[in-house]
Amino acid sequence: MALLERISVDPTVRFGKPCVRGTRLTVGEVLGHLAGGMAEAELFSNFPQLTHEDVLACLAYAAERERRTLSIPAA
């Protein structure tokens, strides 16, 4: 998926947390702002280096990570 290429993991940047490529903004920070009610336009105002595709990449990364989460059936 081309969107996931916008996310990088580098152990020397933000302790290896997934970041938007070319920035120090973590996927968690972007998603946290959106989950907190920040509109995408406000996100771009606060972080002008972000693009709509970067936000989509963060969502795609989280969705892919969720798909890979091992689910253990309830006892």
N, CA, C and O atoms as CSV, one atom per row, in Angstrom:
chain,resi,resn,atom,element,x,y,z
A,1,MET,N,N,0.847,-1.183,0.000
A,1,MET,CA,C,0.000,0.000,0.000
A,1,MET,C,C,0.886,1.238,0.000
A,1,MET,O,O,1.747,1.387,0.867
A,2,ALA,N,N,0.682,2.110,-0.952
A,2,ALA,CA,C,1.514,3.306,-1.099
A,2,ALA,C,C,1.399,4.243,0.097
A,2,ALA,O,O,2.367,4.914,0.455
A,3,LEU,N,N,0.215,4.294,0.721
A,3,LEU,CA,C,0.052,5.186,1.868
A,3,LEU,C,C,1.001,4.809,3.002
A,3,LEU,O,O,1.552,5.685,3.669
A,4,LEU,N,N,1.189,3.533,3.218
A,4,LEU,CA,C,2.037,3.106,4.327
A,4,LEU,C,C,3.494,3.500,4.124
A,4,LEU,O,O,4.264,3.529,5.084
A,5,GLU,N,N,3.883,3.805,2.886
A,5,GLU,CA,C,5.244,4.275,2.639
A,5,GLU,C,C,5.469,5.658,3.225
A,5,GLU,O,O,6.612,6.099,3.343
A,6,ARG,N,N,4.400,6.348,3.593
A,6,ARG,CA,C,4.518,7.680,4.204
A,6,ARG,C,C,4.843,7.591,5.697
A,6,ARG,O,O,5.121,8.608,6.333
A,7,ILE,N,N,4.810,6.390,6.253
A,7,ILE,CA,C,5.102,6.193,7.663
A,7,ILE,C,C,6.473,5.546,7.786
A,7,ILE,O,O,6.774,4.575,7.093
A,8,SER,N,N,7.301,6.087,8.670
A,8,SER,CA,C,8.639,5.524,8.869
A,8,SER,C,C,8.839,5.170,10.335
A,8,SER,O,O,8.265,5.788,11.231
A,9,VAL,N,N,9.663,4.169,10.548
A,9,VAL,CA,C,10.048,3.763,11.905
A,9,VAL,C,C,11.561,3.764,11.935
A,9,VAL,O,O,12.214,2.986,11.239
A,10,ASP,N,N,12.108,4.650,12.750
A,10,ASP,CA,C,13.556,4.793,12.862
A,10,ASP,C,C,13.893,4.827,14.345
A,10,ASP,O,O,13.419,5.709,15.062
A,11,PRO,N,N,14.702,3.888,14.817
A,11,PRO,CA,C,15.004,3.845,16.249
A,11,PRO,C,C,15.671,5.115,16.778
A,11,PRO,O,O,15.681,5.343,17.988
A,12,THR,N,N,16.227,5.940,15.895
A,12,THR,CA,C,16.879,7.170,16.341
A,12,THR,C,C,15.934,8.370,16.350
A,12,THR,O,O,16.329,9.466,16.746
A,13,VAL,N,N,14.693,8.171,15.917
A,13,VAL,CA,C,13.705,9.253,15.887
A,13,VAL,C,C,12.525,8.863,16.770
A,13,VAL,O,O,11.874,7.843,16.541
A,14,ARG,N,N,12.260,9.678,17.770
A,14,ARG,CA,C,11.109,9.488,18.669
A,14,ARG,C,C,11.059,8.074,19.244
A,14,ARG,O,O,9.990,7.478,19.369
A,15,PHE,N,N,12.237,7.548,19.593
A,15,PHE,CA,C,12.352,6.236,20.238
A,15,PHE,C,C,11.766,5.109,19.397
A,15,PHE,O,O,11.289,4.112,19.939
A,16,GLY,N,N,11.800,5.262,18.073
A,16,GLY,CA,C,11.331,4.216,17.181
A,16,GLY,C,C,9.832,4.160,16.982
A,16,GLY,O,O,9.319,3.206,16.397
A,17,LYS,N,N,9.120,5.171,17.462
A,17,LYS,CA,C,7.676,5.198,17.233
A,17,LYS,C,C,7.418,5.506,15.764
A,17,LYS,O,O,8.190,6.236,15.142
A,18,PRO,N,N,6.345,4.960,15.203
A,18,PRO,CA,C,6.039,5.264,13.801
A,18,PRO,C,C,5.717,6.745,13.629
A,18,PRO,O,O,4.894,7.305,14.354
A,19,CYS,N,N,6.380,7.367,12.659
A,19,CYS,CA,C,6.225,8.801,12.401
A,19,CYS,C,C,5.840,9.039,10.950
A,19,CYS,O,O,6.091,8.209,10.077
A,20,VAL,N,N,5.233,10.180,10.717
A,20,VAL,CA,C,4.999,10.617,9.345
A,20,VAL,C,C,6.372,10.900,8.740
A,20,VAL,O,O,7.154,11.678,9.286
A,21,ARG,N,N,6.653,10.264,7.616
A,21,ARG,CA,C,7.975,10.364,6.984
A,21,ARG,C,C,8.391,11.826,6.806
A,21,ARG,O,O,7.620,12.661,6.334
A,22,GLY,N,N,9.623,12.102,7.196
A,22,GLY,CA,C,10.166,13.444,7.040
A,22,GLY,C,C,9.791,14.401,8.161
A,22,GLY,O,O,10.146,15.579,8.120
A,23,THR,N,N,9.070,13.896,9.168
A,23,THR,CA,C,8.695,14.729,10.314
A,23,THR,C,C,9.015,13.973,11.597
A,23,THR,O,O,9.443,12.819,11.567
A,24,ARG,N,N,8.802,14.639,12.715
A,24,ARG,CA,C,8.924,13.988,14.012
A,24,ARG,C,C,7.543,13.778,14.630
A,24,ARG,O,O,7.433,13.482,15.820
A,25,LEU,N,N,6.499,13.929,13.831
A,25,LEU,CA,C,5.132,13.714,14.307
A,25,LEU,C,C,4.812,12.228,14.272
A,25,LEU,O,O,4.919,11.585,13.228
A,26,THR,N,N,4.416,11.687,15.426
A,26,THR,CA,C,4.100,10.270,15.461
A,26,THR,C,C,2.680,10.025,14.973
A,26,THR,O,O,1.822,10.908,15.008
A,27,VAL,N,N,2.460,8.793,14.517
A,27,VAL,CA,C,1.118,8.382,14.115
A,27,VAL,C,C,0.167,8.579,15.292
A,27,VAL,O,O,-0.955,9.053,15.111
A,28,GLY,N,N,0.605,8.221,16.481
A,28,GLY,CA,C,-0.223,8.366,17.671
A,28,GLY,C,C,-0.618,9.804,17.953
A,28,GLY,O,O,-1.747,10.070,18.368
A,29,GLU,N,N,0.296,10.728,17.734
A,29,GLU,CA,C,-0.028,12.139,17.944
A,29,GLU,C,C,-1.088,12.614,16.960
A,29,GLU,O,O,-2.050,13.281,17.341
A,30,VAL,N,N,-0.904,12.266,15.697
A,30,VAL,CA,C,-1.874,12.681,14.677
A,30,VAL,C,C,-3.247,12.098,15.003
A,30,VAL,O,O,-4.248,12.814,15.001
A,31,LEU,N,N,-3.289,10.800,15.282
A,31,LEU,CA,C,-4.566,10.161,15.589
A,31,LEU,C,C,-5.165,10.688,16.891
A,31,LEU,O,O,-6.382,10.827,17.008
A,32,GLY,N,N,-4.328,10.973,17.845
A,32,GLY,CA,C,-4.806,11.525,19.111
A,32,GLY,C,C,-5.488,12.867,18.935
A,32,GLY,O,O,-6.523,13.131,19.547
A,33,HIS,N,N,-4.909,13.715,18.100
A,33,HIS,CA,C,-5.534,15.013,17.824
A,33,HIS,C,C,-6.883,14.834,17.134
A,33,HIS,O,O,-7.859,15.500,17.480
A,34,LEU,N,N,-6.930,13.932,16.159
A,34,LEU,CA,C,-8.190,13.688,15.461
A,34,LEU,C,C,-9.231,13.085,16.410
A,34,LEU,O,O,-10.395,13.487,16.391
A,35,ALA,N,N,-8.821,12.142,17.220
A,35,ALA,CA,C,-9.741,11.506,18.170
A,35,ALA,C,C,-10.235,12.498,19.210
A,35,ALA,O,O,-11.335,12.352,19.742
A,36,GLY,N,N,-9.428,13.501,19.499
A,36,GLY,CA,C,-9.806,14.529,20.457
A,36,GLY,C,C,-10.746,15.573,19.883
A,36,GLY,O,O,-11.155,16.502,20.579
A,37,GLY,N,N,-11.087,15.418,18.616
A,37,GLY,CA,C,-12.045,16.329,18.000
A,37,GLY,C,C,-11.448,17.397,17.115
A,37,GLY,O,O,-12.177,18.235,16.584
A,38,MET,N,N,-10.139,17.386,16.945
A,38,MET,CA,C,-9.516,18.400,16.088
A,38,MET,C,C,-9.894,18.124,14.637
A,38,MET,O,O,-9.768,16.997,14.158
A,39,ALA,N,N,-10.347,19.137,13.958
A,39,ALA,CA,C,-10.684,19.010,12.546
A,39,ALA,C,C,-9.395,18.904,11.733
A,39,ALA,O,O,-8.346,19.404,12.139
A,40,GLU,N,N,-9.491,18.249,10.585
A,40,GLU,CA,C,-8.319,18.076,9.744
A,40,GLU,C,C,-7.727,19.436,9.344
A,40,GLU,O,O,-6.507,19.588,9.290
A,41,ALA,N,N,-8.578,20.408,9.069
A,41,ALA,CA,C,-8.090,21.748,8.700
A,41,ALA,C,C,-7.291,22.374,9.838
A,41,ALA,O,O,-6.276,23.029,9.601
A,42,GLU,N,N,-7.745,22.172,11.064
A,42,GLU,CA,C,-7.021,22.703,12.226
A,42,GLU,C,C,-5.690,21.974,12.402
A,42,GLU,O,O,-4.680,22.581,12.759
A,43,LEU,N,N,-5.702,20.680,12.148
A,43,LEU,CA,C,-4.473,19.892,12.211
A,43,LEU,C,C,-3.442,20.457,11.228
A,43,LEU,O,O,-2.269,20.610,11.567
A,44,PHE,N,N,-3.895,20.766,9.999
A,44,PHE,CA,C,-2.993,21.330,8.995
A,44,PHE,C,C,-2.511,22.722,9.395
A,44,PHE,O,O,-1.382,23.105,9.087
A,45,SER,N,N,-3.359,23.468,10.073
A,45,SER,CA,C,-2.964,24.800,10.538
A,45,SER,C,C,-1.877,24.701,11.607
A,45,SER,O,O,-0.922,25.477,11.612
A,46,ASN,N,N,-2.038,23.736,12.507
A,46,ASN,CA,C,-1.059,23.551,13.585
A,46,ASN,C,C,0.215,22.860,13.112
A,46,ASN,O,O,1.295,23.100,13.653
A,47,PHE,N,N,0.089,22.012,12.115
A,47,PHE,CA,C,1.225,21.251,11.591
A,47,PHE,C,C,1.252,21.383,10.068
A,47,PHE,O,O,0.829,20.465,9.365
A,48,PRO,N,N,1.740,22.506,9.550
A,48,PRO,CA,C,1.670,22.779,8.110
A,48,PRO,C,C,2.452,21.782,7.256
A,48,PRO,O,O,2.253,21.723,6.043
A,49,GLN,N,N,3.326,21.010,7.863
A,49,GLN,CA,C,4.078,20.021,7.091
A,49,GLN,C,C,3.230,18.801,6.738
A,49,GLN,O,O,3.622,18.008,5.882
A,50,LEU,N,N,2.078,18.639,7.382
A,50,LEU,CA,C,1.202,17.505,7.104
A,50,LEU,C,C,0.357,17.741,5.861
A,50,LEU,O,O,0.030,18.875,5.512
A,51,THR,N,N,0.013,16.638,5.204
A,51,THR,CA,C,-0.902,16.686,4.067
A,51,THR,C,C,-2.073,15.745,4.355
A,51,THR,O,O,-2.036,14.953,5.296
A,52,HIS,N,N,-3.100,15.850,3.534
A,52,HIS,CA,C,-4.250,14.957,3.665
A,52,HIS,C,C,-3.796,13.500,3.521
A,52,HIS,O,O,-4.280,12.625,4.238
A,53,GLU,N,N,-2.876,13.246,2.603
A,53,GLU,CA,C,-2.369,11.892,2.399
A,53,GLU,C,C,-1.635,11.375,3.636
A,53,GLU,O,O,-1.684,10.182,3.934
A,54,ASP,N,N,-0.951,12.275,4.359
A,54,ASP,CA,C,-0.281,11.873,5.602
A,54,ASP,C,C,-1.304,11.414,6.640
A,54,ASP,O,O,-1.089,10.421,7.335
A,55,VAL,N,N,-2.404,12.133,6.740
A,55,VAL,CA,C,-3.463,11.751,7.682
A,55,VAL,C,C,-4.045,10.403,7.279
A,55,VAL,O,O,-4.263,9.539,8.129
A,56,LEU,N,N,-4.294,10.223,5.998
A,56,LEU,CA,C,-4.785,8.929,5.516
A,56,LEU,C,C,-3.779,7.821,5.817
A,56,LEU,O,O,-4.167,6.705,6.163
A,57,ALA,N,N,-2.505,8.123,5.687
A,57,ALA,CA,C,-1.465,7.131,5.979
A,57,ALA,C,C,-1.487,6.739,7.454
A,57,ALA,O,O,-1.304,5.567,7.783
A,58,CYS,N,N,-1.707,7.694,8.336
A,58,CYS,CA,C,-1.806,7.391,9.764
A,58,CYS,C,C,-2.998,6.480,10.038
A,58,CYS,O,O,-2.897,5.528,10.811
A,59,LEU,N,N,-4.112,6.776,9.406
A,59,LEU,CA,C,-5.299,5.933,9.569
A,59,LEU,C,C,-5.047,4.536,9.004
A,59,LEU,O,O,-5.431,3.542,9.621
A,60,ALA,N,N,-4.413,4.453,7.851
A,60,ALA,CA,C,-4.116,3.160,7.233
A,60,ALA,C,C,-3.154,2.358,8.110
A,60,ALA,O,O,-3.301,1.143,8.246
A,61,TYR,N,N,-2.176,3.032,8.701
A,61,TYR,CA,C,-1.222,2.360,9.576
A,61,TYR,C,C,-1.942,1.773,10.783
A,61,TYR,O,O,-1.705,0.625,11.159
A,62,ALA,N,N,-2.818,2.563,11.384
A,62,ALA,CA,C,-3.566,2.078,12.550
A,62,ALA,C,C,-4.487,0.927,12.170
A,62,ALA,O,O,-4.620,-0.031,12.932
A,63,ALA,N,N,-5.120,1.004,11.012
A,63,ALA,CA,C,-6.006,-0.071,10.560
A,63,ALA,C,C,-5.214,-1.353,10.322
A,63,ALA,O,O,-5.660,-2.439,10.692
A,64,GLU,N,N,-4.056,-1.230,9.714
A,64,GLU,CA,C,-3.219,-2.405,9.456
A,64,GLU,C,C,-2.738,-3.014,10.764
A,64,GLU,O,O,-2.709,-4.236,10.912
A,65,ARG,N,N,-2.367,-2.179,11.695
A,65,ARG,CA,C,-1.910,-2.669,13.003
A,65,ARG,C,C,-3.054,-3.380,13.725
A,65,ARG,O,O,-2.836,-4.398,14.382
A,66,GLU,N,N,-4.248,-2.859,13.609
A,66,GLU,CA,C,-5.417,-3.489,14.236
A,66,GLU,C,C,-5.686,-4.854,13.602
A,66,GLU,O,O,-6.019,-5.807,14.306
A,67,ARG,N,N,-5.545,-4.953,12.291
A,67,ARG,CA,C,-5.760,-6.235,11.613
A,67,ARG,C,C,-4.763,-7.289,12.081
A,67,ARG,O,O,-5.074,-8.479,12.116
A,68,ARG,N,N,-3.572,-6.844,12.438
A,68,ARG,CA,C,-2.521,-7.778,12.854
A,68,ARG,C,C,-2.572,-8.124,14.334
A,68,ARG,O,O,-1.829,-8.992,14.793
A,69,THR,N,N,-3.429,-7.464,15.077
A,69,THR,CA,C,-3.529,-7.717,16.513
A,69,THR,C,C,-4.089,-9.112,16.755
A,69,THR,O,O,-5.127,-9.489,16.212
A,70,LEU,N,N,-3.389,-9.851,17.566
A,70,LEU,CA,C,-3.828,-11.195,17.914
A,70,LEU,C,C,-5.013,-11.088,18.859
A,70,LEU,O,O,-4.934,-10.421,19.890
A,71,SER,N,N,-6.090,-11.734,18.513
A,71,SER,CA,C,-7.239,-11.724,19.412
A,71,SER,C,C,-7.311,-13.060,20.121
A,71,SER,O,O,-7.219,-14.121,19.503
A,72,ILE,N,N,-7.474,-12.985,21.415
A,72,ILE,CA,C,-7.579,-14.176,22.256
A,72,ILE,C,C,-9.033,-14.300,22.677
A,72,ILE,O,O,-9.590,-13.377,23.271
A,73,PRO,N,N,-9.657,-15.446,22.371
A,73,PRO,CA,C,-11.072,-15.596,22.744
A,73,PRO,C,C,-11.261,-15.523,24.250
A,73,PRO,O,O,-10.395,-15.925,25.027
A,74,ALA,N,N,-12.418,-14.998,24.639
A,74,ALA,CA,C,-12.742,-14.906,26.064
A,74,ALA,C,C,-12.885,-16.312,26.648
A,74,ALA,O,O,-13.290,-17.247,25.956
A,75,ALA,N,N,-12.555,-16.443,27.905
A,75,ALA,CA,C,-12.631,-17.759,28.568
A,75,ALA,C,C,-14.043,-18.179,28.836
A,75,ALA,O,O,-14.273,-19.256,29.386
